[in-house]
Amino acid sequence: MSFAWFTSAFLQIIFCVYRVDKENEIDCLIKGCNFLLKNIPNEAFMYHRNAEPQYVFQSADPNIFPYLLVNIGSGVSIMKVRSYFWRW
């Protein structure tokens, strides 16, 4: 058995048993960040260039907007997120 055959058979089984939906990567990223910022303390920080210390970790807070989201993948994306309702 080759790896390609196994992969093909595995994917056929998965797609027959489970429904796989395509999602927008940026929407999922923003929803995940919103969840982390609201529920997990010390997951983000505020940076002040001339302050001491320069960055301070944030506690979990329901008031999370606005914030900058930096996504580093094959490129770099910087987005300002202003609300839960993200639009392109």
Backbone as a printed PyTorch tensor [residue, N CA C, xyz], in Angstrom:
tensor([[[  0.8350,  -1.1910,   0.0000],
         [  0.0000,   0.0000,   0.0000],
         [  0.8710,   1.2420,   0.0000]],

        [[  0.5360,   2.1490,  -0.8500],
         [  1.2930,   3.3880,  -0.9000],
         [  0.6420,   4.4430,  -0.0080]],

        [[  1.4200,   5.4330,   0.2860],
         [  0.9090,   6.5410,   1.0940],
         [ -0.2240,   7.2610,   0.3750]],

        [[ -0.1000,   7.4380,  -0.9340],
         [ -1.1320,   8.1300,  -1.7130],
         [ -2.4490,   7.3590,  -1.6660]],

        [[ -2.3820,   6.0400,  -1.7580],
         [ -3.6070,   5.2310,  -1.6930],
         [ -4.2550,   5.3680,  -0.3190]],

        [[ -3.4350,   5.2780,   0.7330],
         [ -3.9580,   5.3980,   2.0930],
         [ -4.6030,   6.7630,   2.3000]],

        [[ -3.9410,   7.8200,   1.8490],
         [ -4.4740,   9.1750,   1.9890],
         [ -5.7980,   9.3130,   1.2520]],

        [[ -5.8640,   8.7910,   0.0440],
         [ -7.0940,   8.8660,  -0.7400],
         [ -8.2300,   8.1060,  -0.0600]],

        [[ -7.9430,   6.9070,   0.4200],
         [ -8.9690,   6.1040,   1.1030],
         [ -9.4210,   6.7850,   2.3860]],

        [[ -8.4760,   7.3300,   3.1390],
         [ -8.8050,   8.0130,   4.3810],
         [ -9.7120,   9.2140,   4.1270]],

        [[ -9.3740,  10.0320,   3.1340],
         [-10.1860,  11.2020,   2.8180],
         [-11.5790,  10.8110,   2.3390]],

        [[-11.7060,   9.7390,   1.5800],
         [-13.0180,   9.2830,   1.1380],
         [-13.8780,   8.8830,   2.3240]],

        [[-13.2840,   8.1970,   3.2870],
         [-14.0310,   7.8010,   4.4880],
         [-14.4540,   9.0320,   5.2750]],

        [[-13.5400,   9.9590,   5.4750],
         [-13.8480,  11.1760,   6.2410],
         [-14.9670,  11.9570,   5.5800]],

        [[-14.8850,  12.1690,   4.2590],
         [-15.8900,  12.9730,   3.5750],
         [-17.2320,  12.2630,   3.4870]],

        [[-17.2590,  10.9430,   3.5490],
         [-18.5250,  10.2080,   3.5520],
         [-19.1900,  10.2590,   4.9230]],

        [[-18.3990,  10.2650,   5.9760],
         [-18.9310,  10.2270,   7.3340],
         [-19.2140,  11.6240,   7.8710]],

        [[-18.3340,  12.5660,   7.5900],
         [-18.4440,  13.9120,   8.1360],
         [-18.6800,  14.9250,   7.0290]],

        [[-19.3940,  15.9700,   7.3750],
         [-19.5650,  17.0770,   6.4470],
         [-18.5020,  18.1190,   6.7530]],

        [[-17.7590,  18.5170,   5.7600],
         [-16.6870,  19.4900,   5.9420],
         [-17.1150,  20.7840,   5.2580]],

        [[-17.1700,  21.8510,   6.0440],
         [-17.5490,  23.1540,   5.5180],
         [-16.3150,  24.0180,   5.3430]],

        [[-16.3200,  24.8020,   4.2920],
         [-15.2510,  25.7500,   4.0510],
         [-15.5610,  27.0310,   4.8270]],

        [[-14.5710,  27.5450,   5.5480],
         [-14.7490,  28.7570,   6.3390],
         [-13.7340,  29.8060,   5.9130]],

        [[-14.0720,  31.0610,   6.1610],
         [-13.1680,  32.1640,   5.8720],
         [-12.1150,  32.2200,   6.9720]],

        [[-10.8450,  32.1900,   6.5890],
         [ -9.7430,  32.1400,   7.5530],
         [ -9.7270,  33.3640,   8.4620]],

        [[ -9.9060,  34.5470,   7.8970],
         [ -9.8410,  35.7790,   8.6950],
         [-11.0060,  35.8440,   9.6780]],

        [[-12.2140,  35.4660,   9.2400],
         [-13.3620,  35.4620,  10.1530],
         [-13.1120,  34.5430,  11.3390]],

        [[-12.5870,  33.3500,  11.0750],
         [-12.3010,  32.3990,  12.1510],
         [-11.2160,  32.9290,  13.0810]],

        [[-10.2050,  33.5660,  12.5220],
         [ -9.1260,  34.1350,  13.3170],
         [ -9.6460,  35.2190,  14.2510]],

        [[-10.4900,  36.1040,  13.7330],
         [-11.0350,  37.1910,  14.5510],
         [-11.9650,  36.6540,  15.6320]],

        [[-12.8200,  35.6920,  15.2900],
         [-13.7050,  35.0960,  16.3030],
         [-12.9060,  34.4240,  17.4050]],

        [[-11.8350,  33.7270,  17.0350],
         [-10.9870,  33.0830,  18.0360],
         [-10.2830,  34.0970,  18.9160]],

        [[ -9.7810,  35.1700,  18.3310],
         [ -9.1310,  36.2250,  19.1260],
         [-10.1200,  36.9070,  20.0570]],

        [[-11.3150,  37.1730,  19.5740],
         [-12.3440,  37.7650,  20.4410],
         [-12.6030,  36.8800,  21.6530]],

        [[-12.7030,  35.5810,  21.4230],
         [-12.9310,  34.6480,  22.5300],
         [-11.7750,  34.6840,  23.5230]],

        [[-10.5390,  34.6080,  23.0150],
         [ -9.3780,  34.6210,  23.9070],
         [ -9.3010,  35.9090,  24.7090]],

        [[ -9.4910,  37.0420,  24.0550],
         [ -9.3720,  38.3310,  24.7410],
         [-10.4410,  38.5140,  25.8050]],

        [[-11.6330,  37.9700,  25.5780],
         [-12.7210,  38.1110,  26.5610],
         [-12.5880,  37.1280,  27.7170]],

        [[-11.9650,  35.9730,  27.5010],
         [-12.0510,  34.9010,  28.4820],
         [-10.7290,  34.4390,  29.0970]],

        [[ -9.6130,  34.7290,  28.4820],
         [ -8.3340,  34.2220,  28.9690],
         [ -7.4490,  35.3980,  29.3870]],

        [[ -7.0860,  35.5090,  30.6760],
         [ -6.2450,  36.6290,  31.1050],
         [ -4.8090,  36.4820,  30.5950]],

        [[ -4.1310,  37.6120,  30.4650],
         [ -2.7210,  37.6870,  30.0560],
         [ -2.4560,  37.1090,  28.6740]],

        [[ -3.4390,  37.1590,  27.8050],
         [ -3.2870,  36.6480,  26.4450],
         [ -2.8880,  37.7590,  25.4680]],

        [[ -3.0270,  38.9960,  25.8800],
         [ -2.6810,  40.1440,  25.0360],
         [ -2.0060,  41.1940,  25.9100]],

        [[ -1.3380,  42.1360,  25.2520],
         [ -0.7000,  43.1980,  26.0150],
         [ -0.8490,  44.5250,  25.3010]],

        [[ -0.7050,  45.6060,  26.0830],
         [ -0.6850,  46.9610,  25.5430],
         [  0.7590,  47.4240,  25.5300]],

        [[  1.1360,  48.0680,  24.4290],
         [  2.5050,  48.5410,  24.2640],
         [  2.5260,  50.0620,  24.2910]],

        [[  3.3830,  50.6250,  25.1280],
         [  3.6150,  52.0750,  25.1930],
         [  5.1110,  52.3010,  25.0420]],

        [[  5.4930,  52.9630,  23.9860],
         [  6.9000,  53.0820,  23.6110],
         [  7.7810,  53.7110,  24.6900]],

        [[  7.3260,  54.7630,  25.3180],
         [  8.1590,  55.4780,  26.2900],
         [  7.7920,  55.1820,  27.7370]],

        [[  7.0300,  54.1530,  27.9820],
         [  6.6170,  53.8180,  29.3480],
         [  7.5830,  52.7960,  29.9470]],

        [[  7.4850,  52.6240,  31.2300],
         [  8.2950,  51.6090,  31.9070],
         [  7.3760,  50.7610,  32.7630]],

        [[  7.1390,  49.5220,  32.5220],
         [  7.6400,  48.7210,  31.4040],
         [  6.9260,  49.1050,  30.1040]],

        [[  7.5290,  48.7380,  28.9760],
         [  6.9790,  49.1330,  27.6770],
         [  5.6710,  48.4120,  27.3590]],

        [[  5.4850,  47.2280,  27.8820],
         [  4.2330,  46.5160,  27.6240],
         [  3.6640,  45.9730,  28.9290]],

        [[  2.3410,  45.9550,  28.9970],
         [  1.6230,  45.4800,  30.1750],
         [  0.5840,  44.4850,  29.7110]],

        [[  0.5890,  43.2850,  30.3060],
         [ -0.3960,  42.2710,  29.9440],
         [ -1.7810,  42.6750,  30.4270]],

        [[ -2.7890,  42.3390,  29.6350],
         [ -4.1700,  42.7110,  29.9150],
         [ -4.9130,  41.5820,  30.6240]],

        [[ -5.7930,  41.9470,  31.5340],
         [ -6.6680,  40.9470,  32.1460],
         [ -7.8350,  40.6840,  31.1980]],

        [[ -8.5420,  39.5860,  31.4300],
         [ -9.7230,  39.2810,  30.6060],
         [-10.7740,  40.3510,  30.8710]],

        [[-11.3600,  40.8800,  29.8040],
         [-12.2840,  41.9940,  29.9220],
         [-13.3190,  41.8930,  28.8110]],

        [[-14.6030,  42.1130,  29.1100],
         [-15.6020,  42.0600,  28.0400],
         [-15.4790,  43.2230,  27.0470]],

        [[-14.8390,  44.3160,  27.4460],
         [-14.6570,  45.4740,  26.5650],
         [-13.2940,  45.3520,  25.8880]],

        [[-13.2350,  44.7040,  24.7260],
         [-11.9550,  44.3880,  24.0870],
         [-11.6520,  45.2400,  22.8630]],

        [[-12.5930,  46.0290,  22.3970],
         [-12.4220,  46.7550,  21.1390],
         [-11.9970,  48.1840,  21.3760]],

        [[-11.2800,  48.7880,  20.4580],
         [-10.6390,  48.2320,  19.2650],
         [ -9.3210,  47.5680,  19.6370]],

        [[ -8.8260,  46.6920,  18.7500],
         [ -7.5060,  46.1090,  18.9270],
         [ -6.8810,  45.8340,  17.5600]],

        [[ -5.5580,  45.7230,  17.5510],
         [ -4.8350,  45.3750,  16.3320],
         [ -4.5620,  43.8800,  16.3450]],

        [[ -4.8670,  43.2410,  15.2430],
         [ -4.6100,  41.8160,  15.0830],
         [ -3.5110,  41.6640,  14.0430]],

        [[ -2.4120,  41.0480,  14.4300],
         [ -1.2830,  40.8280,  13.5290],
         [ -1.2090,  39.3380,  13.2430]],

        [[ -1.3600,  38.9690,  11.9850],
         [ -1.3190,  37.5760,  11.5590],
         [ -0.0640,  37.3780,  10.7100]],

        [[  0.8110,  36.4820,  11.1640],
         [  2.0410,  36.2110,  10.4400],
         [  1.9540,  34.7990,   9.8800]],

        [[  1.9200,  34.7080,   8.5570],
         [  1.8820,  33.4260,   7.8650],
         [  2.9190,  33.4730,   6.7660]],

        [[  2.5010,  33.2390,   5.5370],
         [  3.4360,  33.3980,   4.4220],
         [  3.6810,  34.8790,   4.1540]],

        [[  2.8180,  35.7170,   4.6940],
         [  2.9670,  37.1630,   4.6540],
         [  2.5770,  37.7130,   6.0090]],

        [[  2.4290,  39.0170,   6.1010],
         [  2.0210,  39.6510,   7.3580],
         [  0.7780,  40.4790,   7.0990]],

        [[ -0.2570,  40.2660,   7.9210],
         [ -1.4910,  41.0510,   7.8450],
         [ -1.6680,  41.7820,   9.1630]],

        [[ -2.0110,  43.0580,   9.0960],
         [ -2.3030,  43.8580,  10.2840],
         [ -3.6990,  44.4300,  10.1000]],

        [[ -4.5990,  44.0960,  11.0240],
         [ -5.9900,  44.5300,  10.9250],
         [ -6.4170,  45.2250,  12.2120]],

        [[ -7.2010,  46.2730,  12.0740],
         [ -7.8180,  46.9190,  13.2210],
         [ -9.2150,  46.3410,  13.3530]],

        [[ -9.4840,  45.6740,  14.4740],
         [-10.7910,  45.0710,  14.7270],
         [-11.5530,  46.0230,  15.6380]],

        [[-12.7040,  46.4950,  15.1570],
         [-13.4690,  47.4970,  15.9020],
         [-14.6970,  46.9400,  16.6020]],

        [[-15.2070,  45.7840,  16.1410],
         [-16.4210,  45.2320,  16.7430],
         [-16.5220,  43.7540,  16.4180]],

        [[-17.5620,  43.1190,  16.9590],
         [-17.7980,  41.6960,  16.6830],
         [-18.2080,  41.4700,  15.2390]],

        [[-18.7300,  42.4850,  14.5840],
         [-19.2690,  42.3460,  13.2370],
         [-18.2200,  42.7580,  12.2250]],

        [[-17.4110,  41.8110,  11.8450],
         [-16.2910,  42.0500,  10.9260],
         [-16.7930,  42.1110,   9.4970]],

        [[-16.3680,  43.0890,   8.7680],
         [-16.7060,  43.2220,   7.3430],
         [-15.4330,  43.5120,   6.5720]],

        [[-15.3370,  42.9850,   5.3670],
         [-14.1850,  43.2900,   4.4990],
         [-14.3530,  44.6540,   3.9270]]])
